[in-house]
Amino acid sequence: MTVLAPLHFADAREAAALAAFLGRLVHYDRAAAVRLQAGGGALAVFGRPPSFEVLAIRTARLVDAVDLDVTVSAGELLEGIEESAGKAVVPDSVTGPPWAGVLPPRAGWEPVAGLPSAAEMRGAVAAAVAEFRARDEELPEEQRTRTERDRIGREIWSRTLGTTGLPLRAVHAAQSLGFLPPVPDAPVALFASGPWLRLRTPYGSIALRTAPMSLIVTPG
């Protein structure tokens, strides 16, 4: 067993923000794992909330230039965060799930035009949720099955925003994980790199591939 030194955040508020992110991941999946990558005084935490089919990314600034690349239990990492002290104890590594071996590129991102404002995206999510509920209520009792509900959900959440190619499920994930800013004019942006899209907000990023994965390119 390798004992890793605690991570010390440059600002205690970043420890609290990371704890909130991990708490949301664990809410969706108690057995969730996250991949940690640190270098040059920055930490990136990657997670994959179930059903959204996206990667969620939360970053934080560190006091020390730590080099780290490990996959750990999200719940254990959450338990190891001391918000008042602005630090986190890194738990033992776990066997990474398949997604942890295929992360977005670090460079080569180009802006994508046509992204609606944060307020418009929140409105689109609210409209999609309302549509799902209405269509679910209209189903005859014999058709109100998990399969049919999943079909309706896939149809709704796979719709894209304008010409961006960004599916609504990515925006839904951003809102559910606390990444979509609550203020009307907060900066949000969309970037592309190869088959990847990345929705970036001040609170975190949502990344997804627009083409099927055919090759694992990084170790888990």
N, CA, C and O of each residue as an XYZ file, in Angstrom:
880
protein
N       0.838     -1.196      0.000
C       0.000      0.000      0.000
C       0.868      1.239      0.000
O       1.791      1.353      0.807
N       0.579      2.179     -0.907
C       1.322      3.428     -0.993
C       0.557      4.514     -0.254
O      -0.603      4.786     -0.560
N       1.214      5.132      0.723
C       0.578      6.203      1.482
C       0.917      7.524      0.809
O       2.087      7.897      0.721
N      -0.098      8.232      0.334
C       0.101      9.499     -0.344
C      -0.039     10.652      0.636
O      -0.860     10.604      1.552
N       0.765     11.686      0.438
C       0.677     12.864      1.289
C      -0.647     13.574      1.045
O      -1.170     13.533     -0.068
N      -1.205     14.233      2.081
C      -2.461     14.958      1.895
C      -2.313     16.063      0.842
O      -1.232     16.619      0.652
N      -3.404     16.360      0.177
C      -3.442     17.476     -0.761
C      -3.855     18.725     -0.001
O      -4.845     18.711      0.731
N      -3.104     19.804     -0.169
C      -3.420     21.067      0.495
C      -3.890     22.070     -0.559
O      -3.164     22.389     -1.500
N      -5.097     22.551     -0.386
C      -5.687     23.453     -1.368
C      -5.228     24.885     -1.134
O      -4.999     25.300      0.002
N      -5.100     25.629     -2.218
C      -4.663     27.021     -2.120
C      -5.710     27.877     -1.427
O      -5.386     28.929     -0.877
N      -6.947     27.441     -1.448
C      -8.044     28.164     -0.810
C      -8.982     27.121     -0.206
O      -9.393     26.179     -0.884
N      -9.317     27.293      1.069
C     -10.177     26.324      1.745
C     -11.541     26.201      1.061
O     -12.190     25.159      1.144
N     -11.968     27.268      0.387
C     -13.263     27.204     -0.305
C     -13.238     26.188     -1.441
O     -14.274     25.632     -1.806
N     -12.056     25.948     -1.998
C     -11.965     24.955     -3.065
C     -12.138     23.543     -2.501
O     -12.659     22.658     -3.181
N     -11.704     23.339     -1.267
C     -11.936     22.050     -0.620
C     -13.432     21.830     -0.433
O     -13.935     20.727     -0.647
N     -14.145     22.890     -0.032
C     -15.584     22.784      0.159
C     -16.298     22.531     -1.171
O     -17.247     21.749     -1.232
N     -15.837     23.197     -2.234
C     -16.453     23.009     -3.555
C     -16.229     21.589     -4.057
O     -17.130     20.992     -4.646
N     -15.039     21.042     -3.830
C     -14.759     19.673     -4.233
C     -15.625     18.699     -3.438
O     -16.132     17.721     -3.988
N     -15.792     18.968     -2.141
C     -16.636     18.101     -1.307
C     -18.075     18.109     -1.817
O     -18.731     17.067     -1.836
N     -18.571     19.274     -2.230
C     -19.930     19.360     -2.752
C     -20.063     18.548     -4.034
O     -21.058     17.851     -4.232
N     -19.065     18.636     -4.896
C     -19.071     17.876     -6.147
C     -19.077     16.378     -5.868
O     -19.871     15.640     -6.451
N     -18.197     15.928     -4.983
C     -18.124     14.510     -4.652
C     -19.431     14.033     -4.016
O     -19.882     12.916     -4.271
N     -20.030     14.883     -3.192
C     -21.285     14.522     -2.560
C     -22.386     14.277     -3.582
O     -23.209     13.377     -3.416
N     -22.395     15.086     -4.640
C     -23.395     14.891     -5.688
C     -23.126     13.608     -6.461
O     -24.061     12.882     -6.800
N     -21.857     13.320     -6.742
C     -21.531     12.077     -7.434
C     -21.972     10.866     -6.620
O     -22.568      9.932     -7.157
N     -21.677     10.887     -5.328
C     -22.035      9.766     -4.462
C     -23.552      9.645     -4.342
O     -24.077      8.542     -4.187
N     -24.251     10.766     -4.414
C     -25.722     10.724     -4.388
C     -26.249      9.892     -5.546
O     -27.207      9.137     -5.383
N     -25.633     10.025     -6.711
C     -26.074      9.270     -7.886
C     -25.541      7.840     -7.887
O     -26.173      6.941     -8.443
N     -24.383      7.627     -7.269
C     -23.764      6.295     -7.279
C     -22.888      6.156     -6.042
O     -21.800      6.729     -5.981
N     -23.356      5.403     -5.064
C     -22.615      5.270     -3.799
C     -21.254      4.614     -4.006
O     -20.350      4.786     -3.189
N     -21.104      3.854     -5.106
C     -19.837      3.183     -5.378
C     -18.995      3.961     -6.400
O     -18.083      3.398     -7.005
N     -19.293      5.232     -6.592
C     -18.609      6.023     -7.617
C     -17.102      6.080     -7.368
O     -16.637      6.137     -6.229
N     -16.360      6.061     -8.472
C     -14.911      6.254     -8.426
C     -14.581      7.553     -9.150
O     -15.334      7.996    -10.017
N     -13.466      8.154     -8.796
C     -12.993      9.359     -9.476
C     -11.525      9.188     -9.809
O     -10.784      8.528     -9.081
N     -11.114      9.781    -10.901
C      -9.704      9.776    -11.251
C      -9.123     11.136    -10.922
O      -9.673     12.164    -11.317
N      -8.014     11.146    -10.201
C      -7.336     12.374     -9.807
C      -6.071     12.543    -10.635
O      -5.279     11.611    -10.771
N      -5.889     13.719    -11.177
C      -4.639     14.058    -11.858
C      -4.170     15.402    -11.327
O      -4.908     16.386    -11.367
N      -2.935     15.440    -10.827
C      -2.377     16.677    -10.285
C      -1.004     16.924    -10.878
O      -0.237     15.995    -11.134
N      -0.713     18.196    -11.091
C       0.587     18.593    -11.616
C       0.646     20.099    -11.750
O      -0.345     20.739    -12.101
N       1.805     20.664    -11.472
C       1.962     22.098    -11.623
C       1.091     22.930    -10.710
O       0.730     24.055    -11.055
N       0.744     22.393     -9.542
C      -0.069     23.159     -8.600
C      -1.559     23.133     -8.883
O      -2.305     23.930     -8.314
N      -2.009     22.236     -9.749
C      -3.439     22.146    -10.069
C      -3.903     20.704     -9.943
O      -3.153     19.769    -10.220
N      -5.145     20.540     -9.524
C      -5.759     19.220     -9.391
C      -6.987     19.160    -10.282
O      -7.791     20.092    -10.296
N      -7.138     18.072    -11.023
C      -8.344     17.811    -11.803
C      -8.961     16.516    -11.300
O      -8.274     15.504    -11.162
N     -10.249     16.551    -11.028
C     -10.984     15.386    -10.530
C     -12.030     15.024    -11.573
O     -12.884     15.844    -11.909
N     -11.968     13.799    -12.086
C     -12.882     13.325    -13.128
C     -13.852     12.307    -12.527
O     -13.445     11.400    -11.800
N     -15.121     12.468    -12.835
C     -16.128     11.514    -12.391
C     -17.122     11.259    -13.506
O     -17.200     12.030    -14.462
N     -17.881     10.184    -13.389
C     -18.881      9.859    -14.412
C     -20.202      9.517    -13.737
O     -20.429      8.369    -13.353
N     -21.080     10.518    -13.592
C     -22.389     10.226    -12.997
C     -23.179      9.298    -13.895
O     -23.218      9.517    -15.106
N     -23.810      8.268    -13.348
C     -24.550      7.313    -14.174
C     -25.717      7.969    -14.881
O     -26.257      8.974    -14.416
N     -26.098      7.399    -15.997
C     -27.240      7.775    -16.840
C     -26.984      8.987    -17.724
O     -27.585      9.099    -18.792
N     -26.099      9.907    -17.304
C     -25.850     11.092    -18.128
C     -24.901     10.799    -19.294
O     -24.935     11.493    -20.309
N     -24.057      9.776    -19.151
C     -23.099      9.389    -20.187
C     -22.144     10.532    -20.535
O     -21.879     10.806    -21.706
N     -21.638     11.188    -19.498
C     -20.676     12.280    -19.672
C     -19.607     12.152    -18.588
O     -19.764     11.399    -17.627
N     -18.526     12.899    -18.761
C     -17.524     13.036    -17.712
C     -17.691     14.402    -17.060
O     -17.846     15.413    -17.744
N     -17.658     14.420    -15.754
C     -17.716     15.669    -15.006
C     -16.321     15.963    -14.466
O     -15.643     15.068    -13.961
N     -15.901     17.208    -14.574
C     -14.534     17.577    -14.203
C     -14.565     18.773    -13.256
O     -15.138     19.815    -13.572
N     -13.950     18.610    -12.113
C     -13.822     19.694    -11.137
C     -12.340     19.941    -10.914
O     -11.584     18.994    -10.699
N     -11.912     21.192    -10.960
C     -10.502     21.518    -10.763
C     -10.323     22.324     -9.481
O     -11.267     22.930     -8.973
N      -9.098     22.319     -8.971
C      -8.770     23.082     -7.772
C      -7.288     23.422     -7.795
O      -6.480     22.706     -8.387
N      -6.945     24.520     -7.144
C      -5.548     24.918     -7.035
C      -4.946     24.332     -5.758
O      -5.584     24.303     -4.705
N      -3.711     23.868     -5.878
C      -3.012     23.269     -4.743
C      -1.868     24.165     -4.288
O      -1.334     24.958     -5.063
N      -1.506     24.026     -3.024
C      -0.369     24.792     -2.491
C       0.938     24.283     -3.080
O       1.819     25.068     -3.429
N       1.059     22.963     -3.188
C       2.305     22.347     -3.655
C       2.141     21.795     -5.075
O       1.042     21.436     -5.497
N       3.243     21.740     -5.782
C       3.244     21.183     -7.144
C       3.336     19.670     -7.067
O       4.396     19.095     -7.314
N       2.231     19.024     -6.726
C       2.173     17.572     -6.549
C       1.982     16.897     -7.903
O       1.221     17.377     -8.743
N       2.680     15.779     -8.108
C       2.454     14.944     -9.288
C       1.643     13.726     -8.850
O       2.077     12.959     -7.990
N       0.480     13.556     -9.438
C      -0.422     12.504     -8.986
C      -1.310     12.065    -10.142
O      -1.792     12.890    -10.919
N      -1.517     10.772    -10.244
C      -2.477     10.220    -11.200
C      -2.977      8.907    -10.615
O      -2.276      7.896    -10.654
N      -4.185      8.925    -10.074
C      -4.686      7.757     -9.356
C      -6.215      7.756     -9.421
O      -6.843      8.813     -9.490
N      -6.802      6.564     -9.398
C      -8.252      6.410     -9.330
C      -8.622      5.927     -7.939
O      -8.050      4.958     -7.439
N      -9.586      6.606     -7.313
C      -9.952      6.299     -5.929
C     -11.463      6.296     -5.773
O     -12.193      6.712     -6.672
N     -11.921      5.823     -4.623
C     -13.340      5.861     -4.281
C     -13.755      7.311     -4.027
O     -13.104      8.021     -3.261
N     -14.839      7.746     -4.672
C     -15.330      9.110     -4.459
C     -15.787      9.300     -3.008
O     -15.539     10.344     -2.404
N     -16.451      8.286     -2.459
C     -16.922      8.382     -1.087
C     -15.789      8.482     -0.086
O     -15.864      9.265      0.862
N     -14.731      7.693     -0.287
C     -13.595      7.738      0.639
C     -12.835      9.056      0.515
O     -12.356      9.598      1.511
N     -12.727      9.567     -0.709
C     -12.080     10.864     -0.874
C     -12.893     11.951     -0.181
O     -12.333     12.838      0.463
N     -14.224     11.878     -0.315
C     -15.091     12.841      0.358
C     -14.885     12.796      1.864
O     -14.804     13.837      2.517
N     -14.802     11.598      2.409
C     -14.592     11.459      3.856
C     -13.248     12.030      4.290
O     -13.088     12.441      5.440
N     -12.273     12.058      3.368
C     -10.935     12.538      3.711
C     -10.732     14.031      3.548
O      -9.635     14.538      3.785
N     -11.784     14.748      3.141
C     -11.650     16.200      2.971
C     -11.927     16.912      4.292
O     -12.963     16.697      4.921
N     -10.996     17.755      4.697
C     -11.170     18.613      5.870
C     -11.356     20.035      5.354
O     -10.385     20.729      5.052
N     -12.609     20.460      5.256
C     -12.902     21.749      4.636
C     -12.276     22.912      5.399
O     -11.722     23.824      4.785
N     -12.356     22.892      6.722
C     -11.823     24.015      7.506
C     -10.311     24.125      7.370
O      -9.759     25.224      7.409
N      -9.637     22.977      7.210
C      -8.181     22.974      7.067
C      -7.751     23.114      5.612
O      -6.571     23.329      5.332
N      -8.689     22.996      4.694
C      -8.364     23.124      3.275
C      -7.454     22.022      2.782
O      -6.518     22.279      2.025
N      -7.719     20.795      3.205
C      -6.874     19.689      2.754
C      -7.700     18.433      2.549
O      -8.845     18.343      2.993
N      -7.097     17.462      1.866
C      -7.776     16.196      1.604
C      -6.780     15.053      1.701
O      -5.667     15.143      1.182
N      -7.180     13.989      2.360
C      -6.377     12.768      2.420
C      -6.781     11.897      1.233
O      -7.960     11.597      1.047
N      -5.802     11.496      0.439
C      -6.073     10.668     -0.732
C      -6.153      9.200     -0.302
O      -5.180      8.671      0.237
N      -7.273      8.540     -0.526
C      -7.404      7.129     -0.107
C      -6.622      6.193     -1.020
O      -6.029      6.616     -2.013
N      -6.635      4.923     -0.665
C      -5.976      3.914     -1.491
C      -6.610      3.876     -2.877
O      -7.796      4.159     -3.044
N      -5.806      3.526     -3.851
C      -6.298      3.441     -5.221
C      -7.230      2.238     -5.380
O      -7.159      1.269     -4.625
N      -8.096      2.328     -6.373
C      -9.003      1.239     -6.701
C      -8.832      0.906     -8.176
O      -8.249      1.678     -8.937
N      -9.345     -0.251     -8.566
C      -9.331     -0.606     -9.986
C     -10.265      0.322    -10.735
O     -11.459      0.377    -10.442
N      -9.734      1.044    -11.691
C     -10.520      2.055    -12.381
C     -11.567      1.466    -13.302
O     -11.309      0.462    -13.966
N     -12.756      2.076    -13.357
C     -13.765      1.654    -14.334
C     -13.288      1.993    -15.740
O     -12.363      2.792    -15.885
N     -13.882      1.417    -16.779
C     -13.409      1.640    -18.150
C     -13.296      3.102    -18.545
O     -12.352      3.483    -19.238
N     -14.252      3.936    -18.110
C     -14.214      5.337    -18.540
C     -12.957      6.053    -18.052
O     -12.504      7.004    -18.689
N     -12.389      5.609    -16.929
C     -11.232      6.303    -16.355
C      -9.993      6.180    -17.226
O      -9.020      6.906    -17.027
N     -10.022      5.261    -18.196
C      -8.878      5.116    -19.088
C      -8.983      5.956    -20.338
O      -8.057      5.966    -21.149
N     -10.093      6.668    -20.519
C     -10.284      7.459    -21.733
C     -10.725      8.855    -21.319
O     -11.921      9.132    -21.228
N      -9.766      9.730    -21.069
C     -10.064     11.082    -20.614
C      -9.947     12.082    -21.754
O      -9.287     11.804    -22.755
N     -10.577     13.236    -21.617
C     -10.473     14.266    -22.653
C      -9.024     14.734    -22.803
O      -8.245     14.639    -21.855
N      -8.656     15.239    -23.985
C      -7.295     15.758    -24.179
C      -7.059     17.002    -23.324
O      -8.008     17.694    -22.955
N      -5.815     17.279    -23.016
C      -5.491     18.459    -22.213
C      -5.347     19.716    -23.059
O      -5.443     20.825    -22.534
N      -5.119     19.562    -24.351
C      -4.891     20.715    -25.220
C      -5.641     20.524    -26.528
O      -6.272     19.494    -26.763
N      -5.553     21.549    -27.375
C      -6.168     21.464    -28.688
C      -7.634     21.849    -28.723
O      -8.326     21.543    -29.694
N      -8.122     22.511    -27.688
C      -9.532     22.881    -27.628
C      -9.788     24.165    -28.409
O      -9.064     25.151    -28.270
N     -10.832     24.130    -29.232
C     -11.227     25.290    -30.026
C     -12.655     25.694    -29.658
O     -13.499     24.826    -29.436
N     -12.939     27.007    -29.590
C     -14.293     27.459    -29.239
C     -15.337     27.000    -30.260
O     -15.063     26.931    -31.458
N     -16.525     26.690    -29.768
C     -17.657     26.324    -30.612
C     -18.714     27.417    -30.464
O     -19.116     27.746    -29.349
N     -19.154     27.969    -31.566
C     -20.123     29.058    -31.534
C     -21.544     28.531    -31.364
O     -21.825     27.357    -31.609
N     -22.427     29.421    -30.939
C     -23.847     29.093    -30.900
C     -24.369     28.598    -29.569
O     -25.532     28.206    -29.484
N     -23.541     28.602    -28.509
C     -24.014     28.105    -27.215
C     -24.971     29.121    -26.592
O     -24.635     30.301    -26.498
N     -26.161     28.681    -26.163
C     -27.093     29.597    -25.485
C     -26.518     30.069    -24.146
O     -25.524     29.526    -23.664
N     -27.140     31.067    -23.562
C     -26.721     31.551    -22.252
C     -27.047     30.510    -21.183
O     -27.796     29.562    -21.421
N     -26.463     30.714    -19.993
C     -26.738     29.794    -18.887
C     -28.226     29.786    -18.554
O     -28.799     28.731    -18.281
N     -28.853     30.966    -18.577
C     -30.283     31.040    -18.267
C     -31.101     30.273    -19.304
O     -32.058     29.583    -18.952
N     -30.730     30.389    -20.571
C     -31.454     29.668    -21.626
C     -31.255     28.163    -21.495
O     -32.177     27.389    -21.751
N     -30.062     27.748    -21.098
C     -29.824     26.319    -20.930
C     -30.622     25.770    -19.752
O     -31.158     24.664    -19.829
N     -30.704     26.524    -18.676
C     -31.531     26.080    -17.550
C     -32.994     25.967    -17.981
O     -33.704     25.050    -17.567
N     -33.436     26.910    -18.817
C     -34.798     26.851    -19.325
C     -35.029     25.628    -20.192
O     -36.092     25.011    -20.130
N     -34.033     25.274    -21.003
C     -34.154     24.103    -21.868
C     -34.252     22.831    -21.033
O     -35.020     21.929    -21.366
N     -33.482     22.753    -19.953
C     -33.545     21.586    -19.070
C     -34.910     21.505    -18.396
O     -35.506     20.431    -18.318
N     -35.399     22.636    -17.913
C     -36.706     22.648    -17.253
C     -37.807     22.205    -18.220
O     -38.707     21.456    -17.842
N     -37.728     22.675    -19.471
C     -38.728     22.291    -20.468
C     -38.649     20.797    -20.772
O     -39.675     20.141    -20.952
N     -37.425     20.258    -20.828
C     -37.252     18.837    -21.106
C     -37.802     17.986    -19.968
O     -38.448     16.966    -20.206
N     -37.546     18.407    -18.729
C     -38.078     17.674    -17.577
C     -39.600     17.690    -17.598
O     -40.242     16.671    -17.345
N     -40.179     18.862    -17.903
C     -41.643     18.971    -17.962
C     -42.214     18.087    -19.073
O     -43.251     17.450    -18.892
N     -41.533     18.052    -20.221
C     -42.004     17.210    -21.314
C     -41.958     15.735    -20.926
O     -42.892     14.985    -21.208
N     -40.868     15.323    -20.279
C     -40.773     13.917    -19.874
C     -41.921     13.554    -18.925
O     -42.556     12.511    -19.080
N     -42.178     14.417    -17.952
C     -43.238     14.117    -16.983
C     -44.590     14.047    -17.666
O     -45.398     13.170    -17.360
N     -44.844     14.975    -18.600
C     -46.128     14.980    -19.291
C     -46.305     13.719    -20.135
O     -47.372     13.105    -20.138
N     -45.248     13.343    -20.847
C     -45.353     12.151    -21.698
C     -45.457     10.886    -20.859
O     -46.130      9.931    -21.246
N     -44.799     10.880    -19.725
C     -44.899      9.720    -18.832
C     -46.319      9.578    -18.292
O     -46.849      8.470    -18.218
N     -46.933     10.698    -17.916
C     -48.294     10.651    -17.384
C     -49.308     10.232    -18.444
O     -50.354      9.667    -18.122
N     -48.991     10.513    -19.718
C     -49.914     10.169    -20.798
C     -49.839      8.695    -21.198
O     -50.698      8.207    -21.932
N     -48.819      7.989    -20.722
C     -48.669      6.583    -21.090
C     -49.799      5.746    -20.495
O     -50.144      5.918    -19.326
N     -50.380      4.842    -21.285
C     -51.344      3.896    -20.713
C     -50.638      3.040    -19.661
O     -49.427      2.832    -19.740
N     -51.374      2.558    -18.701
C     -50.783      1.810    -17.594
C     -49.937      0.640    -18.080
O     -48.874      0.370    -17.520
N     -50.402     -0.061    -19.123
C     -49.666     -1.231    -19.598
C     -48.359     -0.859    -20.298
O     -47.497     -1.719    -20.482
N     -48.197      0.407    -20.691
C     -46.967      0.848    -21.359
C     -46.024      1.600    -20.418
O     -44.931      1.999    -20.820
N     -46.443      1.788    -19.186
C     -45.628      2.554    -18.247
C     -44.554      1.648    -17.640
O     -44.599      1.291    -16.462
N     -43.594      1.293    -18.485
C     -42.514      0.396    -18.091
C     -41.187      1.141    -18.076
O     -41.072      2.239    -18.620
N     -40.193      0.534    -17.450
C     -38.853      1.146    -17.419
C     -38.303      1.296    -18.835
O     -37.667      2.299    -19.161
N     -38.556      0.284    -19.678
C     -38.050      0.335    -21.052
C     -38.628      1.516    -21.810
O     -37.901      2.234    -22.498
N     -39.939      1.722    -21.687
C     -40.584      2.823    -22.401
C     -40.150      4.172    -21.844
O     -39.939      5.119    -22.602
N     -40.018      4.264    -20.529
C     -39.558      5.523    -19.933
C     -38.127      5.831    -20.349
O     -37.788      6.985    -20.612
N     -37.296      4.809    -20.408
C     -35.914      5.018    -20.861
C     -35.888      5.482    -22.316
O     -35.076      6.331    -22.686
N     -36.770      4.927    -23.135
C     -36.820      5.328    -24.549
C     -37.188      6.799    -24.684
O     -36.581      7.531    -25.466
N     -38.190      7.228    -23.913
C     -38.602      8.633    -23.951
C     -37.467      9.523    -23.457
O     -37.189     10.573    -24.035
N     -36.818      9.089    -22.378
C     -35.711      9.877    -21.843
C     -34.580     10.024    -22.837
O     -34.037     11.116    -23.003
N     -34.216      8.929    -23.506
C     -33.133      8.998    -24.494
C     -33.502      9.935    -25.640
O     -32.666     10.696    -26.128
N     -34.749      9.871    -26.058
C     -35.185     10.744    -27.156
C     -35.053     12.218    -26.763
O     -34.559     13.035    -27.540
N     -35.495     12.541    -25.567
C     -35.479     13.940    -25.132
C     -34.059     14.434    -24.874
O     -33.673     15.498    -25.355
N     -33.285     13.665    -24.118
C     -31.979     14.159    -23.672
C     -30.892     14.052    -24.735
O     -29.804     14.602    -24.565
N     -31.177     13.345    -25.833
C     -30.197     13.289    -26.918
C     -30.346     14.454    -27.891
O     -29.514     14.625    -28.782
N     -31.389     15.250    -27.731
C     -31.549     16.431    -28.584
C     -30.384     17.397    -28.359
O     -29.883     17.533    -27.243
N     -29.966     18.059    -29.429
C     -28.819     18.957    -29.318
C     -29.258     20.414    -29.272
O     -30.350     20.766    -29.717
N     -28.381     21.253    -28.724
C     -28.653     22.675    -28.608
C     -28.245     23.384    -29.896
O     -27.056     23.508    -30.190
N     -29.216     23.840    -30.649
C     -28.934     24.570    -31.869
C     -28.009     23.811    -32.799
O     -28.246     22.645    -33.116
N     -26.954     24.482    -33.232
C     -25.983     23.879    -34.148
C     -24.731     23.408    -33.422
O     -23.749     23.038    -34.067
N     -24.747     23.414    -32.089
C     -23.532     23.110    -31.335
C     -23.185     21.625    -31.314
O     -22.015     21.273    -31.170
N     -24.173     20.754    -31.453
C     -23.930     19.326    -31.310
C     -23.913     18.868    -29.863
O     -23.723     17.682    -29.593
N     -24.113     19.800    -28.917
C     -24.106     19.448    -27.489
C     -25.470     18.901    -27.091
O     -26.468     19.614    -27.195
N     -25.536     17.638    -26.631
C     -26.826     17.070    -26.238
C     -27.337     17.670    -24.930
O     -26.559     18.095    -24.076
N     -28.662     17.693    -24.795
C     -29.275     18.245    -23.590
C     -28.836     17.510    -22.331
O     -28.787     18.105    -21.255
N     -28.515     16.217    -22.452
C     -28.108     15.468    -21.257
C     -26.849     16.051    -20.638
O     -26.659     15.954    -19.425
N     -25.976     16.660    -21.454
C     -24.768     17.283    -20.909
C     -25.128     18.510    -20.078
O     -24.528     18.756    -19.032
N     -26.096     19.267    -20.541
C     -26.548     20.440    -19.796
C     -27.275     20.012    -18.524
O     -27.114     20.622    -17.467
N     -28.077     18.954    -18.644
C     -28.767     18.408    -17.470
C     -27.754     17.957    -16.423
O     -27.935     18.204    -15.230
N     -26.687     17.296    -16.872
C     -25.638     16.869    -15.937
C     -24.985     18.071    -15.272
O     -24.743     18.059    -14.065
N     -24.696     19.117    -16.057
C     -24.072     20.318    -15.498
C     -24.950     20.932    -14.419
O     -24.451     21.352    -13.375
N     -26.240     20.985    -14.661
C     -27.145     21.566    -13.664
C     -27.253     20.665    -12.443
O     -27.226     21.146    -11.310
N     -27.375     19.366    -12.665
C     -27.539     18.429    -11.547
C     -26.312     18.389    -10.649
O     -26.434     18.137     -9.450
N     -25.133     18.632    -11.210
C     -23.888     18.576    -10.436
C     -23.478     19.935     -9.884
O     -22.415     20.057     -9.274
N     -24.302     20.954    -10.088
C     -24.001     22.271     -9.543
C     -23.028     23.077    -10.377
O     -22.448     24.046     -9.886
N     -22.838     22.693    -11.638
C     -21.900     23.403    -12.504
C     -22.541     24.546    -13.280
O     -21.848     25.482    -13.679
N     -23.848     24.488    -13.502
C     -24.495     25.508    -14.309
C     -24.781     26.716    -13.425
O     -25.560     26.617    -12.478
N     -24.165     27.843    -13.722
C     -24.234     29.007    -12.825
C     -25.665     29.472    -12.587
O     -26.472     29.499    -13.516
N     -25.986     29.838    -11.344
C     -27.334     30.312    -11.030
C     -27.560     31.765    -11.408
O     -28.704     32.218    -11.438
N     -26.496     32.506    -11.698
C     -26.644     33.916    -12.053
C     -26.876     34.044    -13.551
O     -26.323     33.267    -14.328
N     -27.703     35.032    -13.977
C     -28.152     35.099    -15.376
C     -27.045     35.165    -16.414
O     -27.102     34.461    -17.423
N     -26.042     35.996    -16.185
C     -25.044     36.236    -17.229
C     -23.676     35.636    -16.907
O     -22.657     36.123    -17.397
N     -23.645     34.597    -16.098
C     -22.368     33.964    -15.779
C     -21.749     33.378    -17.046
O     -22.472     32.894    -17.917
N     -20.419     33.417    -17.160
C     -19.770     32.947    -18.390
C     -19.814     31.430    -18.542
O     -19.384     30.690    -17.658
N     -20.336     30.991    -19.664
C     -20.296     29.582    -20.029
C     -19.756     29.511    -21.451
O     -19.976     30.423    -22.249
N     -19.059     28.441    -21.765
C     -18.454     28.329    -23.089
C     -18.389     26.873    -23.496
O     -18.366     25.976    -22.654
N     -18.359     26.650    -24.802
C     -18.284     25.304    -25.348
C     -17.045     25.200    -26.233
O     -16.755     26.095    -27.027
N     -16.317     24.085    -26.080
C     -15.096     23.866    -26.841
C     -15.124     22.470    -27.455
O     -15.820     21.576    -26.974
N     -14.358     22.306    -28.523
C     -14.237     21.007    -29.181
C     -12.773     20.675    -29.398
O     -11.951     21.554    -29.657
N     -12.462     19.392    -29.287
C     -11.122     18.892    -29.593
C     -11.288     17.481    -30.138
O     -11.598     16.554    -29.389
N     -11.079     17.315    -31.454
C     -11.313     16.007    -32.058
C     -12.748     15.586    -31.839
O     -13.663     16.355    -32.132
N     -12.976     14.362    -31.321
C     -14.344     13.886    -31.105
C     -14.955     14.359    -29.791
O     -16.063     13.945    -29.450
N     -14.265     15.213    -29.049
C     -14.726     15.629    -27.726
C     -15.383     17.001    -27.762
O     -14.970     17.881    -28.517
N     -16.417     17.174    -26.932
C     -16.996     18.472    -26.622
C     -16.829     18.717    -25.125
O     -16.880     17.787    -24.320
N     -16.626     19.999    -24.766
C     -16.459     20.329    -23.351
C     -17.232     21.606    -23.025
O     -16.934     22.679    -23.550
N     -18.224     21.472    -22.155
C     -18.986     22.606    -21.665
C     -18.299     23.110    -20.394
O     -18.215     22.399    -19.393
N     -17.812     24.348    -20.457
C     -17.048     24.884    -19.314
C     -17.823     26.012    -18.639
O     -18.333     26.918    -19.298
N     -17.899     25.936    -17.318
C     -18.526     26.979    -16.516
C     -17.550     27.339    -15.391
O     -16.545     26.651    -15.210
N     -17.829     28.407    -14.634
C     -16.928     28.757    -13.523
C     -16.853     27.695    -12.436
O     -15.955     27.737    -11.595
N     -17.789     26.734    -12.440
C     -17.851     25.762    -11.357
C     -17.387     24.363    -11.737
O     -17.279     23.492    -10.874
N     -17.117     24.140    -12.998
C     -16.679     22.825    -13.443
C     -16.988     22.642    -14.916
O     -17.535     23.536    -15.561
N     -16.640     21.490    -15.439
C     -16.830     21.204    -16.856
C     -17.521     19.859    -17.051
O     -17.415     18.954    -16.223
N     -18.228     19.756    -18.166
C     -18.833     18.502    -18.600
C     -18.228     18.181    -19.965
O     -18.277     19.006    -20.877
N     -17.657     16.984    -20.105
C     -17.046     16.575    -21.364
C     -17.693     15.295    -21.860
O     -18.117     14.455    -21.066
N     -17.767     15.154    -23.162
C     -18.312     13.926    -23.747
C     -17.764     13.751    -25.143
O     -17.386     14.711    -25.815
N     -17.730     12.501    -25.560
C     -17.306     12.166    -26.918
C     -18.514     12.181    -27.841
O     -19.597     11.722    -27.476
N     -18.317     12.712    -29.038
C     -19.380     12.703    -30.033
C     -19.235     11.535    -30.997
O     -20.040     11.380    -31.915
N     -18.206     10.709    -30.791
C     -17.997      9.506    -31.601
C     -17.729      8.342    -30.659
O     -17.199      8.552    -29.568
N     -18.082      7.114    -31.048
C     -17.864      5.959    -30.164
C     -16.390      5.773    -29.845
O     -15.522      6.060    -30.669
N     -16.114      5.282    -28.626
C     -14.737      5.004    -28.230
C     -14.282      3.682    -28.845
O     -14.974      2.668    -28.751
N     -13.109      3.710    -29.475
C     -12.610      2.477    -30.092
C     -11.242      2.076    -29.560
O     -10.738      0.999    -29.879
N     -10.640      2.944    -28.749
C      -9.286      2.653    -28.272
C      -9.055      3.314    -26.949
O      -9.331      4.504    -26.799
N      -8.549      2.570    -25.969
C      -8.171      3.149    -24.683
C      -6.793      3.767    -24.851
O      -5.838      3.087    -25.228
N      -6.697      5.049    -24.570
C      -5.472      5.774    -24.890
C      -4.642      6.156    -23.672
O      -3.482      6.543    -23.812
N      -5.230      6.052    -22.463
C      -4.457      6.375    -21.271
C      -4.704      5.316    -20.213
O      -5.766      4.694    -20.220
N      -3.768      5.088    -19.306
C      -3.966      4.076    -18.281
C      -5.030      4.473    -17.282
O      -5.196      5.658    -16.992
N      -5.757      3.496    -16.750
C      -6.798      3.780    -15.761
C      -6.218      3.881    -14.373
O      -6.951      4.117    -13.413
